[in-house]
Amino acid sequence: MTTPGPPAKPMRAQVEEYVVSLQSQIISALEAVDPGAPQFKRDSWVRTQGGRGESCVFACPADDPTIIHDTVLEKAGVNISVVHGVLPPAAIKQMRADHTSMPLPDRPDGLPFFAAGISLVIHPRNPHSPTVHANYRYFEITEPAERNQAVSEEPKVLAWWFGGGCDLTPSYLYEEDGVHFHSTLKAACDKHGSQLYPSFKKWCDEYFYIPHRSETRGIGGIFFDDLNEGPHARLLSPNSVDAAPRPTSPAEIFSFIQDLGNAFVPSYIPILQKRSVLPFTQLERRWQLLRRGRYVEFNLVYDRGTKFGLMTPGARIESILMSLPETARWEYMSELGQEEGTEEAKLIEALKMPREWV
C-alpha cells in the first residue's frame, strides 16, 4: 500500500517561497555585474493591515551632488510583497474595471484579498543600457471568514489569477538586443503552449502605449493578466477545435510563472554586461533623460498597477514609486529624435510601429 505524500502547500505559500528565492537570485546577478558598486539596500517591512515585504533598492549616495558616480546601475529596485487584508469598494471598482472577466460581487464592507508578487525596475546609468521592468504576481479574492471559522481553515476563494510580464525600454536601439530579449521570453512561453508568446507580446505592445505621445514605452516583451482556469479574452478556449494547449490549473500556471521568472536573468544580464561598458556622449545622456521622462509619464498616468497600489489601504508609497528613475528630463519641443537617419530617430520609428522580433 502506497503511503500518501504530504498535502500540497497552498498556492499562497508556494508563490511566497518562489518570489523570495527569485528576488535573491536576481539581486545576486545584478550585484555580480558591478562588484565594486554599493550593494542593494534591503528594507524589510510589515504591513499594518496584514502581510510583509522586502524592498531591495540600489542607489548611489546623494549627499554630495558634486560626486560623479560611475556605477553600472543608477537606480534599481527588486521588491517582493506578500500582503492580505480587505479591499475597499473603490479598489474593488478599479479592479472590476481592470479585470472584466472576474465576477467580483459588490460588498459595501469590501472583500478579503491576498496578493503575492515580485516587481522590479532597473535603470542603468549608461544610455546604451536599456531599462527593464518585470512583474509576476498571484491574487486571490475570498469570502469573508465566518465567525465560527477556525483560524487554520482556508477561506473560500471567489476568484484567483496570475498576471505579470517583462519588457525592455532602450534609449538606443540595438537589433540584436531586441532579438535576444524576445527570444528568451518566447522560449520560456513556448514550453507551455505556442499561443502564449504571440498573444502576450501583442498585449504588451498595446498595454505599454502612451496615447498622448503616440508611441510605446519601449520595445515590448510580454504582458498578461487574469490567467486562471477559465476562458481568457486573449487566448483560445482549451475546448476550441483550433486551440493550442495552454496552462489552466493553478499548478500549471504557476509552473509557467516560474519559467518566466527564471528567464529574467538570462534575458537581461547579458545585454547589461555588453552595453554598460560602451562610451557615451552628453547628447546621448540628454536623450536618455528625455526617454526616461516618457517612462515617468506612462507610469504615473496610465499604469494600472500604480493606480491600484495608490488606492490600496496601507500601501507602501515608496515601494510603489520605486519604478521611477532617479533623474529624468522634459524639454519644450525637443528636436532630438526628429531628424531622419539619427540613432534617436531609429528608436522613435520602432516605438511608433512595434515590430516582430522573433
SERO-4910 file (N, C-alpha, C, O; in steps of 0.05 Angstrom, whole numbers):
BEGIN
 pado doro    nc1    nc2    nc3   cac1   cac2   cac3    cc1    cc2    cc3    oc1    oc2    oc3
  Met    A     17    -24      0      0      0      0     18     25      0     36     28     17
  Thr    A     12     42    -19     29     66    -21     21     87      0     -3     93      4
  Thr    A     41     97     13     36    117     34     32    144     20     50    153      5
  Pro    A     10    158     25      5    183     12     26    204     21     34    205     44
  Gly    A     34    220      2     54    241      9     40    264     24     16    264     27
  Pro    A     56    283     32     45    306     47     27    322     28     32    323      4
  Pro    A      6    334     39    -11    350     22      4    374     10     22    385     22
  Ala    A     -5    381    -15      9    403    -28      5    429    -12    -16    434      0
  Lys    A     25    445    -12     23    471      1      3    488    -13     -1    486    -37
  Pro    A    -12    505      2    -30    524    -11    -14    541    -31     10    546    -27
  Met    A    -28    549    -53    -14    565    -73     -2    590    -61     19    600    -70
  Arg    A    -15    601    -41     -5    625    -28     24    621    -18     42    637    -23
  Ala    A     28    598     -5     54    592      6     74    586    -16     97    594    -13
  Gln    A     66    572    -37     84    566    -59     94    591    -73    118    594    -79
  Val    A     76    610    -78     84    635    -91    102    651    -73    122    662    -83
  Glu    A     96    652    -48    113    667    -29    141    656    -29    160    672    -31
  Glu    A    144    630    -27    171    618    -27    186    625    -53    210    631    -53
  Tyr    A    171    624    -75    185    628   -101    194    657   -104    217    661   -113
  Val    A    177    676    -98    186    704   -103    209    712    -84    226    728    -92
  Val    A    209    701    -60    232    706    -42    258    695    -54    278    709    -54
  Ser    A    257    671    -65    280    659    -78    288    674   -103    312    679   -107
  Leu    A    269    681   -120    275    695   -145    287    723   -139    306    731   -153
  Gln    A    277    737   -119    288    763   -112    318    760   -106    334    776   -115
  Ser    A    325    740    -90    353    736    -83    370    730   -107    393    740   -109
  Gln    A    360    713   -125    375    706   -149    380    731   -167    403    735   -176
  Ile    A    360    747   -170    363    770   -188    382    791   -176    399    801   -191
  Ile    A    380    796   -150    397    815   -138    426    806   -139    444    822   -144
  Ser    A    431    780   -134    458    769   -136    469    773   -164    493    780   -167
  Ala    A    453    768   -185    462    771   -212    469    800   -219    488    806   -232
  Leu    A    452    819   -209    457    847   -214    482    857   -200    498    872   -211
  Glu    A    486    848   -175    509    857   -160    535    845   -172    556    858   -169
  Ala    A    533    822   -184    557    810   -196    566    825   -221    589    823   -228
  Val    A    548    839   -234    556    855   -257    575    877   -250    593    885   -265
  Asp    A    571    889   -226    587    912   -217    595    908   -188    584    921   -170
  Pro    A    614    889   -183    620    882   -155    632    905   -138    631    903   -114
  Gly    A    642    926   -151    653    948   -136    633    969   -128    639    987   -113
  Ala    A    608    966   -137    587    985   -131    575    979   -104    578    957    -93
  Pro    A    561    999    -92    546    993    -67    527    970    -71    516    967    -93
  Gln    A    522    955    -51    502    934    -53    474    945    -50    470    967    -41
  Phe    A    455    929    -59    427    936    -56    420    940    -26    429    924     -9
  Lys    A    405    961    -20    396    965      7    371    948     11    351    950     -4
  Arg    A    371    931     31    349    913     37    332    924     59    341    929     82
  Asp    A    307    929     53    289    942     72    264    924     77    246    924     60
  Ser    A    265    908     98    242    891    104    221    907    119    227    924    136
  Trp    A    196    902    113    175    918    125    151    900    131    147    878    119
  Val    A    134    910    149    110    896    156     86    914    151     87    938    158
  Arg    A     65    904    138     42    920    132     22    918    156     14    896    164
  Thr    A     15    941    166     -3    941    190    -29    926    185    -39    912    202
  Gln    A    -39    929    160    -65    916    154    -62    886    148    -82    872    145
  Gly    A    -37    876    146    -33    848    141    -13    843    120    -15    852     97
  Gly    A      8    828    127     28    820    107     55    832    111     60    846    131
  Arg    A     73    826     93    100    836     95    112    839     67    100    833     47
  Gly    A    137    849     67    151    851     42    180    858     46    188    863     69
  Glu    A    195    859     24    222    868     26    228    884      0    226    874    -22
  Ser    A    235    909      4    243    927    -18    273    927    -19    286    935      1
  Cys    A    285    919    -41    313    919    -45    320    940    -67    313    936    -90
  Val    A    333    961    -59    336    984    -76    366    991    -79    381    991    -60
  Phe    A    374    997   -104    401   1007   -109    400   1037   -116    384   1046   -132
  Ala    A    417   1052   -102    420   1080   -108    447   1088    -97    455   1079    -75
  Cys    A    461   1106   -111    486   1116   -100    481   1138    -80    460   1152    -82
  Pro    A    499   1142    -61    495   1164    -42    491   1191    -55    505   1197    -75
  Ala    A    472   1207    -45    466   1232    -57    473   1256    -39    464   1278    -44
  Asp    A    490   1251    -19    496   1272      0    515   1293    -11    516   1315     -2
  Asp    A    530   1286    -32    549   1305    -45    543   1305    -75    552   1288    -90
  Pro    A    527   1325    -85    520   1326   -113    543   1330   -132    540   1327   -156
  Thr    A    566   1338   -122    589   1343   -139    603   1317   -147    619   1317   -166
  Ile    A    597   1295   -133    610   1270   -139    596   1257   -163    572   1255   -164
  Ile    A    612   1249   -183    601   1236   -207    605   1206   -204    628   1197   -203
  His    A    584   1191   -202    586   1162   -198    589   1148   -225    579   1157   -246
  Asp    A    603   1126   -225    607   1110   -249    597   1082   -247    607   1064   -260
  Thr    A    578   1078   -230    566   1051   -227    550   1043   -251    541   1060   -266
  Val    A    548   1017   -256    532   1007   -278    503   1015   -275    490   1023   -294
  Leu    A    492   1012   -251    464   1019   -246    463   1047   -234    481   1056   -219
  Glu    A    442   1062   -242    437   1088   -230    416   1086   -208    419   1097   -186
  Lys    A    395   1072   -214    374   1066   -194    361   1040   -202    356   1035   -226
  Ala    A    355   1024   -182    342    998   -188    327    989   -163    334    997   -140
  Gly    A    306    974   -167    291    963   -145    281    935   -152    271    931   -174
  Val    A    284    916   -134    274    889   -137    257    884   -112    269    877    -91
  Asn    A    231    886   -113    214    886    -90    196    861    -90    188    852   -111
  Ile    A    191    851    -66    171    830    -63    151    839    -42    158    855    -24
  Ser    A    126    830    -45    106    835    -25     88    811    -22     81    798    -42
  Val    A     80    806      2     61    784      8     41    796     27     46    798     52
  Val    A     18    806     17      0    821     33    -28    810     33    -36    796     14
  His    A    -43    817     53    -71    809     54    -86    830     70    -75    846     85
  Gly    A   -113    829     67   -129    849     81   -156    850     68   -166    830     58
  Val    A   -168    874     68   -195    878     56   -193    900     36   -184    922     42
  Leu    A   -202    894     12   -204    915     -9   -228    932     -5   -250    922     -2
  Pro    A   -224    959     -3   -247    976     -1   -263    978    -27   -253    970    -48
  Pro    A   -288    987    -26   -304    988    -50   -291   1003    -74   -294    995    -97
  Ala    A   -276   1024    -68   -262   1039    -90   -242   1021   -104   -240   1022   -129
  Ala    A   -227   1006    -89   -207    988   -101   -221    965   -116   -211    957   -137
  Ile    A   -244    955   -106   -259    934   -120   -269    945   -146   -268    931   -167
  Lys    A   -279    970   -146   -289    982   -171   -266    984   -192   -271    978   -215
  Gln    A   -243    992   -183   -220    994   -201   -212    967   -211   -206    963   -235
  Met    A   -212    947   -194   -205    920   -201   -225    909   -221   -218    895   -240
  Arg    A   -251    914   -216   -271    904   -235   -268    916   -263   -272    902   -283
  Ala    A   -260    941   -264   -255    954   -290   -231    942   -304   -231    939   -328
  Asp    A   -210    935   -288   -186    924   -299   -188    894   -305   -173    884   -323
  His    A   -206    880   -292   -208    851   -294   -237    844   -301   -251    834   -285
  Thr    A   -244    850   -326   -272    847   -334   -282    819   -333   -306    813   -332
  Ser    A   -263    799   -335   -271    771   -335   -276    760   -307   -284    737   -304
  Met    A   -270    777   -286   -273    768   -259   -299    778   -247   -303    802   -243
  Pro    A   -318    760   -241   -344    768   -230   -341    774   -200   -347    756   -183
  Leu    A   -333    797   -193   -329    804   -165   -355    816   -154   -366    835   -165
  Pro    A   -365    806   -132   -390    816   -121   -386    843   -107   -365    850    -98
  Asp    A   -408    858   -106   -408    883    -91   -411    877    -61   -430    863    -53
  Arg    A   -393    888    -45   -395    885    -16   -388    912     -4   -366    922     -7
  Pro    A   -408    925      9   -403    951     20   -380    952     40   -368    973     45
  Asp    A   -375    929     53   -353    927     72   -327    919     60   -307    916     74
  Gly    A   -326    915     33   -302    906     20   -300    876     18   -317    861     29
  Leu    A   -278    866      6   -273    838      2   -245    831     12   -226    846      6
  Pro    A   -242    808     26   -215    800     34   -199    793      9   -209    782    -11
  Phe    A   -173    798     10   -156    792    -12   -129    782     -2   -121    787     21
  Phe    A   -115    768    -20    -87    761    -15    -72    766    -41    -82    760    -63
  Ala    A    -48    777    -39    -32    783    -63     -3    778    -56      7    786    -35
  Ala    A     11    764    -74     40    760    -71     53    763    -98     43    754   -118
  Gly    A     76    776    -98     89    780   -124    116    793   -121    125    801    -99
  Ile    A    129    794   -144    155    808   -146    153    829   -168    141    824   -189
  Ser    A    165    852   -163    164    874   -182    192    886   -183    203    892   -162
  Leu    A    202    891   -207    229    902   -209    230    922   -232    217    919   -253
  Val    A    247    942   -229    253    961   -250    283    968   -247    293    974   -225
  Ile    A    298    966   -269    326    971   -269    332    994   -288    326    992   -312
  His    A    343   1016   -277    351   1039   -293    381   1041   -293    393   1051   -274
  Pro    A    395   1032   -314    424   1034   -315    433   1062   -320    417   1079   -329
  Arg    A    458   1067   -315    469   1094   -319    476   1100   -348    471   1122   -358
  Asn    A    487   1080   -362    495   1084   -390    471   1086   -408    454   1069   -407
  Pro    A    470   1107   -425    447   1109   -444    444   1086   -463    423   1081   -474
  His    A    466   1070   -467    464   1047   -485    454   1022   -471    448   1002   -484
  Ser    A    451   1024   -445    440   1001   -430    410   1006   -426    402   1027   -415
  Pro    A    393    987   -434    364    992   -432    353    989   -404    364    973   -388
  Thr    A    332   1004   -398    316    999   -374    300    974   -378    292    967   -401
  Val    A    295    959   -356    279    935   -358    260    935   -335    265    945   -313
  His    A    237    923   -340    216    921   -319    205    892   -320    202    880   -341
  Ala    A    199    881   -297    186    855   -295    168    854   -271    174    868   -251
  Asn    A    147    839   -273    128    837   -251    113    811   -254    102    805   -275
  Tyr    A    113    794   -233     98    769   -233     83    767   -206     95    772   -185
  Arg    A     57    761   -207     41    763   -183     18    742   -183     10    731   -204
  Tyr    A      9    737   -159    -14    719   -155    -34    734   -137    -26    747   -118
  Phe    A    -59    731   -144    -80    746   -130   -104    728   -123   -111    711   -140
  Glu    A   -114    731    -99   -139    717    -91   -159    737    -79   -151    755    -65
  Ile    A   -184    733    -86   -206    746    -72   -222    724    -58   -229    705    -70
  Thr    A   -228    728    -32   -241    707    -17   -266    718     -4   -271    742     -1
  Glu    A   -283    699      5   -306    706     22   -296    714     49   -276    704     59
  Pro    A   -310    733     62   -303    739     90   -305    715    107   -323    698    103
  Ala    A   -287    712    127   -287    689    145   -313    689    162   -322    710    171
  Glu    A   -323    665    166   -346    662    183   -338    665    213   -314    661    219
  Arg    A   -356    673    229   -349    678    257   -338    653    271   -321    655    288
  Asn    A   -349    629    264   -341    605    277   -319    590    261   -313    567    267
  Gln    A   -308    603    241   -288    590    224   -261    589    238   -252    609    250
  Ala    A   -248    566    238   -222    563    250   -201    580    236   -202    584    212
  Val    A   -182    590    251   -161    607    240   -145    592    219   -136    604    199
  Ser    A   -141    566    223   -125    550    205   -140    542    179   -128    532    161
  Glu    A   -166    546    179   -182    538    156   -179    558    133   -180    582    137
  Glu    A   -174    546    109   -170    563     86   -197    576     78   -218    563     78
  Pro    A   -196    602     72   -221    616     64   -231    607     36   -215    598     20
  Lys    A   -257    610     31   -268    603      6   -259    624    -15   -263    648    -12
  Val    A   -246    614    -37   -236    632    -57   -258    638    -78   -269    620    -90
  Leu    A   -263    664    -81   -283    673   -101   -270    676   -129   -283    670   -149
  Ala    A   -245    684   -129   -231    688   -154   -201    687   -149   -192    696   -128
  Trp    A   -186    676   -168   -157    675   -166   -146    678   -194   -158    671   -214
  Trp    A   -122    690   -196   -109    693   -222    -80    699   -218    -71    709   -197
  Phe    A    -65    694   -240    -37    702   -242    -35    724   -263    -51    725   -282
  Gly    A    -15    741   -260    -10    761   -280     19    768   -280     34    760   -263
  Gly    A     27    784   -299     55    793   -299     65    801   -327     49    806   -345
  Gly    A     91    801   -329    104    807   -355    132    818   -351    141    822   -328
  Cys    A    145    823   -373    172    833   -373    176    849   -399    169    839   -420
  Asp    A    187    873   -397    190    889   -421    216    906   -420    226    912   -399
  Leu    A    226    912   -444    252    926   -447    247    954   -458    232    958   -477
  Thr    A    261    974   -446    258   1002   -455    286   1014   -460    298   1025   -442
  Pro    A    295   1011   -485    321   1023   -491    319   1053   -498    298   1062   -507
  Ser    A    341   1067   -495    344   1094   -505    356   1093   -533    351   1110   -550
  Tyr    A    373   1073   -538    386   1068   -564    380   1040   -572    384   1021   -556
  Leu    A    372   1036   -597    362   1011   -606    384    994   -617    397   1001   -637
  Tyr    A    388    971   -606    407    950   -616    390    926   -624    377    914   -607
  Glu    A    390    920   -650    372    899   -660    377    873   -646    358    859   -639
  Glu    A    403    866   -642    409    840   -630    399    838   -601    393    817   -592
  Asp    A    398    861   -588    387    861   -560    357    854   -560    348    839   -544
  Gly    A    343    867   -579    314    861   -581    309    832   -587    291    820   -576
  Val    A    325    821   -606    321    793   -613    328    775   -590    313    756   -584
  His    A    349    780   -576    357    763   -553    336    764   -531    328    743   -520
  Phe    A    327    788   -524    307    791   -503    281    776   -509    271    761   -493
  His    A    271    781   -533    246    769   -541    249    739   -545    231    723   -538
  Ser    A    271    730   -555    275    701   -560    276    686   -533    265    664   -531
  Thr    A    288    698   -513    290    685   -487    262    683   -474    255    662   -463
  Leu    A    246    704   -476    219    703   -466    202    683   -482    185    668   -470
  Lys    A    205    682   -508    190    664   -525    196    635   -518    178    618   -516
  Ala    A    221    629   -513    229    602   -506    215    593   -480    207    570   -477
  Ala    A    214    611   -460    201    605   -435    171    601   -439    159    583   -427
  Cys    A    159    617   -456    130    615   -461    123    589   -477    104    575   -470
  Asp    A    140    583   -497    134    561   -515    133    534   -500    121    515   -510
  Lys    A    146    531   -477    146    507   -462    117    501   -452    111    478   -444
  His    A    100    521   -452     73    518   -441     51    522   -461     28    522   -454
  Gly    A     58    526   -486     38    529   -507     46    550   -528     58    571   -521
  Ser    A     41    544   -553     51    561   -575     36    587   -577     45    606   -590
  Gln    A     12    589   -565     -4    614   -569      3    635   -548     -6    658   -550
  Leu    A     19    628   -527     24    646   -505     41    670   -513     33    693   -509
  Tyr    A     64    665   -525     82    687   -532     69    707   -551     69    731   -545
  Pro    A     59    698   -575     47    718   -593     24    734   -581     21    758   -586
  Ser    A      7    720   -564    -15    734   -552     -6    755   -532    -16    777   -531
  Phe    A     13    747   -515     22    764   -493     42    785   -503     45    806   -491
  Lys    A     55    780   -525     72    800   -537     55    823   -549     61    846   -545
  Lys    A     33    815   -562     15    835   -573      2    852   -551     -1    876   -553
  Trp    A     -5    838   -529    -18    852   -506      2    872   -494     -6    894   -486
  Cys    A     27    864   -493     48    882   -482     50    907   -499     52    929   -488
  Asp    A     51    904   -525     53    928   -543     29    946   -539     32    971   -540
  Glu    A      6    935   -535    -18    951   -531    -19    964   -503    -27    987   -500
  Tyr    A    -11    949   -483    -12    959   -456      7    982   -451      0   1003   -440
  Phe    A     32    978   -459     53    999   -454     53   1020   -476     74   1026   -487
  Tyr    A     30   1030   -483     27   1050   -503     20   1077   -490      4   1078   -471
  Ile    A     33   1098   -499     28   1125   -488     12   1141   -508     22   1152   -527
  Pro    A    -15   1142   -504    -32   1154   -524    -25   1183   -531    -25   1191   -554
  His    A    -18   1199   -511    -13   1227   -516     14   1232   -531     20   1254   -540
  Arg    A     30   1211   -533     55   1212   -548     54   1196   -574     72   1198   -591
  Ser    A     33   1179   -576     30   1162   -600     54   1144   -604     64   1140   -626
  Glu    A     64   1132   -582     86   1114   -583     85   1095   -559     73   1101   -539
  Thr    A     99   1072   -562    101   1054   -539    123   1063   -520    140   1078   -528
  Arg    A    122   1053   -496    142   1060   -476    169   1048   -484    190   1061   -479
  Gly    A    169   1024   -495    194   1011   -502    190    992   -525    171    995   -541
  Ile    A    207    972   -527    204    952   -550    190    927   -541    192    906   -554
  Gly    A    177    928   -518    159    907   -510    172    883   -498    195    884   -489
  Gly    A    157    862   -498    164    837   -485    138    821   -483    127    813   -504
  Ile    A    129    815   -459    104    802   -455     89    816   -432    101    828   -414
  Phe    A     62    814   -433     45    824   -412     20    807   -412      9    800   -433
  Phe    A     11    800   -388    -14    784   -386    -26    788   -359    -13    796   -340
  Asp    A    -52    782   -357    -66    784   -332    -90    765   -333    -96    753   -354
  Asp    A   -103    761   -310   -127    745   -308   -123    716   -318   -141    704   -329
  Leu    A    -99    705   -314    -94    678   -323   -103    658   -301    -90    656   -280
  Asn    A   -124    643   -308   -134    623   -289   -146    600   -305   -140    597   -329
  Glu    A   -163    584   -293   -174    561   -306   -197    568   -326   -205    551   -341
  Gly    A   -207    592   -325   -230    599   -341   -223    609   -369   -199    611   -375
  Pro    A   -243    615   -385   -238    627   -411   -222    653   -409   -225    667   -389
  His    A   -206    659   -429   -190    683   -428   -194    698   -454   -193    686   -476
  Ala    A   -198    724   -452   -205    740   -475   -182    740   -496   -187    745   -520
  Arg    A   -158    736   -487   -135    737   -505   -126    710   -516   -109    708   -534
  Leu    A   -138    689   -506   -129    662   -513   -153    645   -523   -176    650   -514
  Leu    A   -147    627   -541   -168    609   -550   -177    590   -527   -160    582   -511
  Ser    A   -202    584   -525   -212    566   -505   -198    539   -507   -194    529   -530
  Pro    A   -191    526   -485   -179    500   -486   -197    479   -501   -187    460   -512
  Asn    A   -223    484   -501   -241    466   -515   -246    472   -544   -260    458   -558
  Ser    A   -234    494   -553   -237    502   -581   -222    482   -599   -201    471   -592
  Val    A   -233    478   -623   -221    460   -643   -193    469   -650   -175    453   -653
  Asp    A   -190    496   -653   -164    507   -662   -145    514   -639   -124    524   -644
  Ala    A   -153    508   -614   -138    517   -591   -112    502   -589   -111    477   -591
  Ala    A    -90    517   -583    -65    504   -576    -65    500   -546    -79    515   -531
  Pro    A    -51    480   -535    -51    475   -506    -41    500   -491    -24    516   -501
  Arg    A    -52    504   -468    -43    526   -451    -48    518   -422    -65    501   -416
  Pro    A    -32    529   -403    -36    522   -375    -63    532   -365    -71    555   -371
  Thr    A    -76    515   -349   -102    524   -338   -104    519   -308   -116    535   -294
  Ser    A    -92    498   -298    -95    493   -269    -76    511   -254    -57    522   -266
  Pro    A    -80    515   -228    -62    531   -212    -33    522   -214    -14    538   -217
  Ala    A    -29    495   -213     -1    484   -215     11    490   -242     35    497   -243
  Glu    A     -4    487   -263      7    491   -290     14    521   -294     35    527   -306
  Ile    A     -4    538   -285      2    567   -289     25    576   -272     41    592   -280
  Phe    A     27    565   -248     50    572   -230     76    562   -243     96    576   -241
  Ser    A     76    539   -256    100    530   -270    108    549   -292    131    555   -296
  Phe    A     88    559   -306     92    579   -327    105    604   -315    124    615   -326
  Ile    A     94    614   -293    104    637   -280    133    633   -272    150    651   -275
  Gln    A    139    610   -261    167    604   -252    186    604   -276    208    615   -274
  Asp    A    178    593   -298    196    593   -322    201    621   -332    223    628   -340
  Leu    A    180    638   -331    184    666   -339    202    681   -319    220    695   -327
  Gly    A    197    677   -293    214    690   -273    243    681   -276    261    698   -274
  Asn    A    248    656   -281    275    645   -283    288    655   -309    312    653   -312
  Ala    A    272    664   -328    283    674   -354    293    702   -352    307    712   -370
  Phe    A    287    716   -330    295    744   -328    325    748   -330    335    764   -346
  Val    A    340    734   -314    370    738   -313    382    732   -341    397    749   -351
  Pro    A    376    709   -353    389    705   -380    378    723   -402    392    727   -422
  Ser    A    354    735   -398    344    753   -419    357    781   -418    359    794   -438
  Tyr    A    364    789   -393    373    817   -390    402    821   -382    415    839   -393
  Ile    A    413    804   -365    440    809   -355    461    809   -377    479    826   -377
  Pro    A    460    791   -398    480    793   -419    479    820   -434    499    830   -442
  Ile    A    455    831   -438    452    857   -451    465    879   -433    480    896   -443
  Leu    A    459    878   -408    470    898   -389    501    897   -389    514    917   -389
  Gln    A    512    873   -388    541    870   -388    554    881   -413    575    893   -412
  Lys    A    541    877   -435    552    885   -461    550    915   -465    569    928   -474
  Arg    A    528    927   -457    523    956   -463    535    975   -442    540    998   -448
  Ser    A    538    965   -418    546    983   -396    575    993   -399    583   1012   -385
  Val    A    591    980   -416    619    988   -419    623   1006   -443    646   1015   -448
  Leu    A    602   1012   -458    605   1029   -482    609   1058   -474    596   1068   -454
  Pro    A    626   1073   -488    628   1102   -483    602   1116   -492    588   1107   -509
  Phe    A    596   1139   -479    573   1155   -488    579   1184   -485    597   1193   -471
  Thr    A    563   1200   -500    567   1229   -501    546   1243   -484    527   1230   -474
  Gln    A    549   1269   -480    529   1284   -465    503   1285   -480    482   1286   -467
  Leu    A    504   1286   -506    479   1286   -522    464   1260   -517    439   1260   -515
  Glu    A    478   1237   -517    465   1212   -512    453   1210   -484    432   1199   -480
  Arg    A    467   1222   -465    456   1223   -438    431   1241   -437    411   1234   -424
  Arg    A    432   1263   -451    408   1280   -452    384   1265   -464    362   1267   -454
  Trp    A    389   1250   -485    368   1234   -498    357   1213   -479    333   1208   -477
  Gln    A    375   1200   -464    366   1181   -444    348   1193   -424    327   1181   -416
  Leu    A    354   1217   -414    337   1230   -394    310   1238   -406    290   1237   -392
  Leu    A    309   1246   -431    284   1252   -444    267   1226   -446    242   1227   -442
  Arg    A    279   1204   -453    265   1179   -455    254   1170   -428    232   1159   -425
  Arg    A    270   1176   -407    260   1170   -380    236   1187   -373    218   1178   -358
  Gly    A    234   1211   -384    211   1227   -379    186   1213   -390    165   1214   -378
  Arg    A    189   1200   -413    166   1185   -424    159   1161   -406    135   1155   -402
  Tyr    A    179   1149   -394    175   1127   -375    158   1136   -352    139   1123   -343
  Val    A    165   1160   -341    150   1171   -319    121   1177   -327    103   1172   -312
  Glu    A    118   1188   -350     91   1195   -359     73   1171   -360     50   1171   -350
  Phe    A     83   1149   -371     67   1125   -372     60   1115   -344     37   1109   -338
  Asn    A     80   1113   -327     76   1101   -301     57   1116   -284     41   1104   -269
  Leu    A     57   1143   -285     40   1159   -268     13   1163   -280     -7   1168   -265
  Val    A     10   1162   -306    -15   1169   -319    -31   1144   -326    -56   1144   -323
  Tyr    A    -18   1123   -335    -33   1100   -346    -29   1073   -332    -47   1056   -334
  Asp    A     -8   1069   -318     -2   1043   -307    -23   1034   -287    -28   1047   -267
  Arg    A    -35   1011   -292    -56   1000   -274    -46    993   -247    -59    998   -227
  Gly    A    -22    981   -246    -10    973   -220     -5    997   -202    -10    995   -178
  Thr    A      4   1019   -214      9   1043   -198    -18   1054   -187    -20   1061   -163
  Lys    A    -38   1055   -204    -64   1065   -195    -76   1048   -173    -85   1058   -153
  Phe    A    -75   1021   -177    -86   1003   -157    -71   1005   -131    -83   1006   -109
  Gly    A    -45   1006   -133    -29   1008   -108    -35   1033    -92    -36   1032    -67
  Leu    A    -38   1055   -106    -44   1080    -91    -72   1080    -79    -77   1096    -61
  Met    A    -90   1062    -88   -117   1061    -77   -119   1041    -54   -139   1041    -40
  Thr    A    -98   1024    -50   -100   1003    -30    -92   1014     -3    -71   1027      0
  Pro    A   -109   1010     17   -103   1019     44    -77   1008     54    -71    984     51
  Gly    A    -61   1025     67    -35   1016     77    -14   1011     56      7    999     62
  Ala    A    -19   1021     32      1   1018     11     27   1031     18     28   1052     30
  Arg    A     49   1018     10     75   1029     15     83   1046     -9     93   1036    -29
  Ile    A     79   1072     -6     82   1090    -29    110   1089    -40    114   1090    -65
  Glu    A    131   1089    -23    158   1088    -32    163   1064    -50    178   1066    -70
  Ser    A    152   1041    -43    156   1017    -59    141   1020    -86    151   1011   -107
  Ile    A    117   1031    -85    101   1034   -110    116   1052   -129    116   1047   -153
  Leu    A    127   1074   -120    141   1094   -137    170   1087   -142    184   1103   -154
  Met    A    178   1063   -133    206   1054   -138    212   1053   -168    235   1055   -176
  Ser    A    191   1049   -184    195   1046   -213    206   1072   -227    216   1070   -249
  Leu    A    202   1094   -214    210   1119   -226    241   1123   -226    254   1115   -207
  Pro    A    252   1134   -247    281   1137   -248    290   1159   -229    274   1176   -221
  Glu    A    316   1159   -223    327   1179   -205    327   1206   -218    322   1227   -205
  Thr    A    333   1207   -244    334   1232   -259    319   1229   -285    320   1207   -297
  Ala    A    306   1250   -294    291   1250   -319    291   1279   -330    299   1297   -316
  Arg    A    282   1282   -354    283   1308   -366    259   1312   -385    251   1294   -399
  Trp    A    249   1337   -385    229   1345   -404    239   1371   -418    249   1389   -404
  Glu    A    237   1372   -444    244   1395   -459    220   1404   -476    205   1388   -486
  Tyr    A    217   1430   -478    196   1440   -495    203   1437   -524    223   1449   -533
  Met    A    187   1421   -539    191   1418   -568    219   1409   -574    232   1421   -592
  Ser    A    229   1389   -561    256   1380   -566    260   1370   -595    242   1357   -606
  Glu    A    283   1376   -606    289   1368   -633    300   1340   -635    300   1328   -656
  Leu    A    309   1329   -612    320   1303   -612    300   1282   -620    277   1282   -610
  Gly    A    308   1264   -637    290   1243   -647    274   1251   -671    260   1234   -683
  Gln    A    277   1276   -680    261   1285   -703    276   1284   -729    264   1283   -751
  Glu    A    303   1283   -727    319   1284   -752    323   1256   -763    333   1238   -749
  Glu    A    314   1252   -788    317   1225   -800    346   1217   -803    364   1233   -807
  Gly    A    350   1191   -799    376   1180   -802    393   1179   -776    414   1167   -776
  Thr    A    383   1191   -755    397   1191   -730    390   1166   -714    369   1154   -718
  Glu    A    407   1160   -694    401   1137   -677    376   1142   -660    361   1123   -654
  Glu    A    372   1167   -653    348   1174   -637    323   1170   -653    303   1159   -643
  Ala    A    323   1178   -679    300   1174   -696    295   1144   -701    272   1136   -705
  Lys    A    316   1129   -702    313   1100   -706    297   1087   -683    280   1070   -688
  Leu    A    302   1097   -659    286   1087   -636    257   1095   -639    239   1079   -635
  Ile    A    252   1121   -645    225   1131   -647    209   1115   -668    186   1109   -663
  Glu    A    222   1108   -689    208   1092   -710    199   1065   -699    176   1057   -705
  Ala    A    216   1053   -683    209   1027   -671    186   1029   -651    170   1011   -647
  Leu    A    185   1053   -637    165   1057   -617    138   1064   -629    117   1058   -617
  Lys    A    138   1075   -652    113   1082   -665    101   1060   -682     78   1059   -688
  Met    A    119   1041   -689    110   1017   -705    122    992   -693    142    983   -702
  Pro    A    109    981   -672    120    957   -659    125    935   -679    109    931   -698
  Arg    A    146    921   -676    154    900   -695    155    872   -683    153    869   -658
  Glu    A    156    853   -700    160    825   -691    190    820   -689    204    823   -709
  Trp    A    200    812   -666    228    808   -661    238    780   -666    261    775   -671
  Val    A    220    761   -664    227    733   -668    205    719   -685    207    696   -691
***
